[in-house]
């Protein structure tokens, strides 16, 4: 990720995604407010919403199953007066055991206040996510990995 930012809001949002890409859960947790709200609008039949920084880390932890993982941010839209940053990107994860690689595209809308991420809304292709993380897709195909309970 070689993007530059113009504001603290953008820098914090970009740093959070750099931590996620590096699978640095401690670094990511340090950037999340204790009362962070994470939303995955396309996670299933209803919006998946998680409350609290520790819960957010638990929900991001399945990326640890990859032998390698990279999240590339391709565009950043900063709205510092609104405390918001919108980041666009794509990921590539390899399991390392012969399973097909995981690829997905994302739009992240992060709200920043007091130097912390207070709201994380993440749009992604749920079919690709389901293939990697154990949720059946519309064809009924269930992949091997499973999200934490």
HELIX and SHEET records of a PDB file:
HELIX    1   1 UNK A    8  UNK A   21  1                                  14    
HELIX    2   2 UNK A   25  UNK A   31  1                                   7    
HELIX    3   3 UNK A   53  UNK A   60  1                                   8    
HELIX    4   4 UNK A   61  UNK A   65  5                                   5    
HELIX    5   5 UNK A   80  UNK A   82  5                                   3    
HELIX    6   6 UNK A  126  UNK A  133  1                                   8    
SHEET    1   A 6 UNK A  48  UNK A  51  0                                        
SHEET    2   A 6 UNK A  32  UNK A  40 -1                                        
SHEET    3   A 6 UNK A 116  UNK A 124  1                                        
SHEET    4   A 6 UNK A 102  UNK A 113 -1                                        
SHEET    5   A 6 UNK A  84  UNK A  94 -1                                        
SHEET    6   A 6 UNK A  68  UNK A  79 -1                                        
END                                                                             
